[in-house]
Amino acid sequence: MSIIFTLIPVAILFVIIAVIVFFWAVKSDQFEDLDRQGSSILFDDEQKPRDE
């Protein structure tokens, strides 16, 4: 039963950290361009010509 008194504060700490990380990601525009990464896998990158 005493483990509950340890696990509840640890769980609350994890939730607080997750909320802080989520708001940091939103504030730093991590979710602005969601389509670019999804479509970048479909197209090849432009290859630079090699100097010979």
Secondary structure, 3 states (H helix, E strand, C coil): CHHHHHHHHHHHHHHHHHHHHHHHHHHCCCCCCHHHHHHHCCCCCCCCCCCC
